[in-house]
Amino acid sequence: MRSVVSLSTFIAPPDIPETTNPEEELEWLRGRFDRCLGDLNRFLTALGMAAADWRVGRLGAGQLPPLMPIIVEHLFPGDSPGGRWPIHLLVSIRPDMPEAASDKEPPPDPVWRAAAMVSAANKGAEPYMDFFGLLEDAWAYSLLGEPVRCVITLGTAIEVLVSTTIREGGVRLGWSAEEIAEGSAAWLQKRVTVHLARLLGKEISVEDPATPWGAWWSTAYEMRNEAVHEGKQVDLSGAVKAKEATTAVIRELRSDLAAQARLADLAGALKVDFSDDEHDYRWEMVKVMPWSLRRAEKEVR
């Protein structure tokens, strides 16, 4: 037998955002869902502690059905008999829900590609396997509805990526063992702006949000630090932003490595390419909210 919990929230019409942008409306709906789930999880945490039963605990979004039902009434009094105009729809609660496996073409020969990667790693020709593992963990946490773990793991993944690149790249450029040790063990900001920048022969600023590194620092890494050091929560939309910023940094690093002959093999080893066309992490069943259409009709009238 499986227990079922129902948690409802009631929203007054004036509190519904005045927008016809479907992205903004979905963001608002997911925010309401996150708050409801947060209320439930606080109660479950308290219940588990009060009952001294560790089987009772928080729920991740990944443990729930991926769609939430929305029932709207009293939005437009007078539009239907009794002043009620009910709307019933389903909305994806997870902004990073991937397409169904049956709707996507698998990459060519994934088993052979994986075998080649493992073989290369065993021979020391694939140095990024630890980074790949952390990246896979982060993406999995996001899909399981664990945005805090996703963001924290992404931060660790990038630290490993930077250290690995400095260590492997330093060898290729003839750095001394002391230089490599110093560069791969420095604080992350110095590791990126001084040692990685030297390796790539370019200036890297983590303070300029217009650059991939600056954007990652001000979003993904800041969220990671707030979660680790201050206990702040991260919602699923925050995890999506962190993943997007991380993807941009990976692409930037691959491009910089490929531009240097002695480091080009590292760009080849960094075989991660999160193509926006191949991986639609913003899959949604509902593109436009019914009340948006209703407002649009009123404006036309």
Contacts in CASP RR format, 6 or more apart in sequence:
PFRMAT RR
TARGET T0000
AUTHOR 0000-0000-0000
METHOD contacts of the structure
MODEL  1
MRSVVSLSTFIAPPDIPETTNPEEELEWLRGRFDRCLGDLNRFLTALGMA
AADWRVGRLGAGQLPPLMPIIVEHLFPGDSPGGRWPIHLLVSIRPDMPEA
ASDKEPPPDPVWRAAAMVSAANKGAEPYMDFFGLLEDAWAYSLLGEPVRC
VITLGTAIEVLVSTTIREGGVRLGWSAEEIAEGSAAWLQKRVTVHLARLL
GKEISVEDPATPWGAWWSTAYEMRNEAVHEGKQVDLSGAVKAKEATTAVI
RELRSDLAAQARLADLAGALKVDFSDDEHDYRWEMVKVMPWSLRRAEKEV
R
5 40 0 8 1.000
7 36 0 8 1.000
7 37 0 8 1.000
7 39 0 8 1.000
7 40 0 8 1.000
9 32 0 8 1.000
9 35 0 8 1.000
9 36 0 8 1.000
11 32 0 8 1.000
13 74 0 8 1.000
13 75 0 8 1.000
16 28 0 8 1.000
16 75 0 8 1.000
16 291 0 8 1.000
17 24 0 8 1.000
17 25 0 8 1.000
17 28 0 8 1.000
18 295 0 8 1.000
19 25 0 8 1.000
19 292 0 8 1.000
20 288 0 8 1.000
20 292 0 8 1.000
20 295 0 8 1.000
20 296 0 8 1.000
22 286 0 8 1.000
22 287 0 8 1.000
22 288 0 8 1.000
22 289 0 8 1.000
22 292 0 8 1.000
25 289 0 8 1.000
25 292 0 8 1.000
26 91 0 8 1.000
26 92 0 8 1.000
26 95 0 8 1.000
26 284 0 8 1.000
26 286 0 8 1.000
26 289 0 8 1.000
27 237 0 8 1.000
29 68 0 8 1.000
29 70 0 8 1.000
29 91 0 8 1.000
29 289 0 8 1.000
30 91 0 8 1.000
30 93 0 8 1.000
30 95 0 8 1.000
30 235 0 8 1.000
30 236 0 8 1.000
30 237 0 8 1.000
31 235 0 8 1.000
31 237 0 8 1.000
33 68 0 8 1.000
33 93 0 8 1.000
34 235 0 8 1.000
34 236 0 8 1.000
37 59 0 8 1.000
37 60 0 8 1.000
37 61 0 8 1.000
37 64 0 8 1.000
40 59 0 8 1.000
41 57 0 8 1.000
41 58 0 8 1.000
41 59 0 8 1.000
41 60 0 8 1.000
44 56 0 8 1.000
44 57 0 8 1.000
44 58 0 8 1.000
44 59 0 8 1.000
45 57 0 8 1.000
45 58 0 8 1.000
47 56 0 8 1.000
47 57 0 8 1.000
48 54 0 8 1.000
48 56 0 8 1.000
48 57 0 8 1.000
60 144 0 8 1.000
60 145 0 8 1.000
60 146 0 8 1.000
61 93 0 8 1.000
61 94 0 8 1.000
61 144 0 8 1.000
61 145 0 8 1.000
61 146 0 8 1.000
61 236 0 8 1.000
62 94 0 8 1.000
62 143 0 8 1.000
62 144 0 8 1.000
62 145 0 8 1.000
62 146 0 8 1.000
63 144 0 8 1.000
63 145 0 8 1.000
64 93 0 8 1.000
66 92 0 8 1.000
66 93 0 8 1.000
66 94 0 8 1.000
66 97 0 8 1.000
67 90 0 8 1.000
67 91 0 8 1.000
67 92 0 8 1.000
67 93 0 8 1.000
67 285 0 8 1.000
68 90 0 8 1.000
68 91 0 8 1.000
68 93 0 8 1.000
69 88 0 8 1.000
69 89 0 8 1.000
69 90 0 8 1.000
70 87 0 8 1.000
70 88 0 8 1.000
70 89 0 8 1.000
70 90 0 8 1.000
70 91 0 8 1.000
71 86 0 8 1.000
71 87 0 8 1.000
71 88 0 8 1.000
72 85 0 8 1.000
72 86 0 8 1.000
72 87 0 8 1.000
72 290 0 8 1.000
72 291 0 8 1.000
73 84 0 8 1.000
73 85 0 8 1.000
73 86 0 8 1.000
73 87 0 8 1.000
74 83 0 8 1.000
74 84 0 8 1.000
74 85 0 8 1.000
75 85 0 8 1.000
75 87 0 8 1.000
75 291 0 8 1.000
75 294 0 8 1.000
76 83 0 8 1.000
76 85 0 8 1.000
76 294 0 8 1.000
77 83 0 8 1.000
78 85 0 8 1.000
79 85 0 8 1.000
79 294 0 8 1.000
85 294 0 8 1.000
87 290 0 8 1.000
87 291 0 8 1.000
89 286 0 8 1.000
89 289 0 8 1.000
89 290 0 8 1.000
90 285 0 8 1.000
90 286 0 8 1.000
91 284 0 8 1.000
91 285 0 8 1.000
91 286 0 8 1.000
92 283 0 8 1.000
92 284 0 8 1.000
92 285 0 8 1.000
92 286 0 8 1.000
93 236 0 8 1.000
94 143 0 8 1.000
94 145 0 8 1.000
94 236 0 8 1.000
95 236 0 8 1.000
95 237 0 8 1.000
95 240 0 8 1.000
95 281 0 8 1.000
95 282 0 8 1.000
95 284 0 8 1.000
96 142 0 8 1.000
96 143 0 8 1.000
96 236 0 8 1.000
96 239 0 8 1.000
96 240 0 8 1.000
96 243 0 8 1.000
96 281 0 8 1.000
96 282 0 8 1.000
97 143 0 8 1.000
97 281 0 8 1.000
97 283 0 8 1.000
97 284 0 8 1.000
98 104 0 8 1.000
98 143 0 8 1.000
98 279 0 8 1.000
98 280 0 8 1.000
98 281 0 8 1.000
98 283 0 8 1.000
99 280 0 8 1.000
99 283 0 8 1.000
104 278 0 8 1.000
107 113 0 8 1.000
117 126 0 8 1.000
117 129 0 8 1.000
117 271 0 8 1.000
118 126 0 8 1.000
120 126 0 8 1.000
120 269 0 8 1.000
121 127 0 8 1.000
121 129 0 8 1.000
125 269 0 8 1.000
126 269 0 8 1.000
127 164 0 8 1.000
127 167 0 8 1.000
127 168 0 8 1.000
127 266 0 8 1.000
127 269 0 8 1.000
128 161 0 8 1.000
128 164 0 8 1.000
128 269 0 8 1.000
128 270 0 8 1.000
128 272 0 8 1.000
130 160 0 8 1.000
130 164 0 8 1.000
131 157 0 8 1.000
131 160 0 8 1.000
131 161 0 8 1.000
131 164 0 8 1.000
132 272 0 8 1.000
133 157 0 8 1.000
134 153 0 8 1.000
134 154 0 8 1.000
134 156 0 8 1.000
134 157 0 8 1.000
134 160 0 8 1.000
135 154 0 8 1.000
135 157 0 8 1.000
135 246 0 8 1.000
135 272 0 8 1.000
137 153 0 8 1.000
137 157 0 8 1.000
138 149 0 8 1.000
138 150 0 8 1.000
138 151 0 8 1.000
138 153 0 8 1.000
138 154 0 8 1.000
138 157 0 8 1.000
138 243 0 8 1.000
138 246 0 8 1.000
139 150 0 8 1.000
139 243 0 8 1.000
141 147 0 8 1.000
141 149 0 8 1.000
141 150 0 8 1.000
141 153 0 8 1.000
141 239 0 8 1.000
142 150 0 8 1.000
142 236 0 8 1.000
142 239 0 8 1.000
142 240 0 8 1.000
142 243 0 8 1.000
145 236 0 8 1.000
147 234 0 8 1.000
147 235 0 8 1.000
147 236 0 8 1.000
147 238 0 8 1.000
147 239 0 8 1.000
148 227 0 8 1.000
148 233 0 8 1.000
148 234 0 8 1.000
150 234 0 8 1.000
150 239 0 8 1.000
150 242 0 8 1.000
150 243 0 8 1.000
151 220 0 8 1.000
151 223 0 8 1.000
151 224 0 8 1.000
151 227 0 8 1.000
151 234 0 8 1.000
151 238 0 8 1.000
151 239 0 8 1.000
151 242 0 8 1.000
152 224 0 8 1.000
152 227 0 8 1.000
152 228 0 8 1.000
154 220 0 8 1.000
154 224 0 8 1.000
154 242 0 8 1.000
154 243 0 8 1.000
154 246 0 8 1.000
155 220 0 8 1.000
155 221 0 8 1.000
155 224 0 8 1.000
155 246 0 8 1.000
157 246 0 8 1.000
158 216 0 8 1.000
158 220 0 8 1.000
158 221 0 8 1.000
158 246 0 8 1.000
158 249 0 8 1.000
159 188 0 8 1.000
159 191 0 8 1.000
161 250 0 8 1.000
161 253 0 8 1.000
162 188 0 8 1.000
162 191 0 8 1.000
162 192 0 8 1.000
162 196 0 8 1.000
163 183 0 8 1.000
163 184 0 8 1.000
163 185 0 8 1.000
163 191 0 8 1.000
164 184 0 8 1.000
165 196 0 8 1.000
165 199 0 8 1.000
165 253 0 8 1.000
165 257 0 8 1.000
165 266 0 8 1.000
166 180 0 8 1.000
166 183 0 8 1.000
166 184 0 8 1.000
166 191 0 8 1.000
166 195 0 8 1.000
166 196 0 8 1.000
166 199 0 8 1.000
167 180 0 8 1.000
167 184 0 8 1.000
168 266 0 8 1.000
169 175 0 8 1.000
169 199 0 8 1.000
169 262 0 8 1.000
169 263 0 8 1.000
169 266 0 8 1.000
170 179 0 8 1.000
170 180 0 8 1.000
170 199 0 8 1.000
171 180 0 8 1.000
172 262 0 8 1.000
172 263 0 8 1.000
172 265 0 8 1.000
172 266 0 8 1.000
173 199 0 8 1.000
173 262 0 8 1.000
173 263 0 8 1.000
182 195 0 8 1.000
183 190 0 8 1.000
183 191 0 8 1.000
183 194 0 8 1.000
183 195 0 8 1.000
184 191 0 8 1.000
184 195 0 8 1.000
186 194 0 8 1.000
186 195 0 8 1.000
188 221 0 8 1.000
189 206 0 8 1.000
192 204 0 8 1.000
192 206 0 8 1.000
192 213 0 8 1.000
193 204 0 8 1.000
193 205 0 8 1.000
193 206 0 8 1.000
196 204 0 8 1.000
197 203 0 8 1.000
197 204 0 8 1.000
199 263 0 8 1.000
200 256 0 8 1.000
200 257 0 8 1.000
200 260 0 8 1.000
200 263 0 8 1.000
201 260 0 8 1.000
202 256 0 8 1.000
204 211 0 8 1.000
204 213 0 8 1.000
205 211 0 8 1.000
205 213 0 8 1.000
205 214 0 8 1.000
206 213 0 8 1.000
206 214 0 8 1.000
206 216 0 8 1.000
206 217 0 8 1.000
207 214 0 8 1.000
207 217 0 8 1.000
208 214 0 8 1.000
209 215 0 8 1.000
209 217 0 8 1.000
209 218 0 8 1.000
212 245 0 8 1.000
212 248 0 8 1.000
212 249 0 8 1.000
212 251 0 8 1.000
212 252 0 8 1.000
213 249 0 8 1.000
213 252 0 8 1.000
215 245 0 8 1.000
215 248 0 8 1.000
216 245 0 8 1.000
216 246 0 8 1.000
216 248 0 8 1.000
216 249 0 8 1.000
219 238 0 8 1.000
219 241 0 8 1.000
219 242 0 8 1.000
219 245 0 8 1.000
220 241 0 8 1.000
220 242 0 8 1.000
220 243 0 8 1.000
220 245 0 8 1.000
220 246 0 8 1.000
223 232 0 8 1.000
223 234 0 8 1.000
223 238 0 8 1.000
223 242 0 8 1.000
224 242 0 8 1.000
226 232 0 8 1.000
227 233 0 8 1.000
227 234 0 8 1.000
234 242 0 8 1.000
240 281 0 8 1.000
240 282 0 8 1.000
243 281 0 8 1.000
247 274 0 8 1.000
250 270 0 8 1.000
250 272 0 8 1.000
250 274 0 8 1.000
251 273 0 8 1.000
253 270 0 8 1.000
254 267 0 8 1.000
254 268 0 8 1.000
254 270 0 8 1.000
254 272 0 8 1.000
255 267 0 8 1.000
257 263 0 8 1.000
257 264 0 8 1.000
257 266 0 8 1.000
257 267 0 8 1.000
257 268 0 8 1.000
257 270 0 8 1.000
258 264 0 8 1.000
258 267 0 8 1.000
258 268 0 8 1.000
END
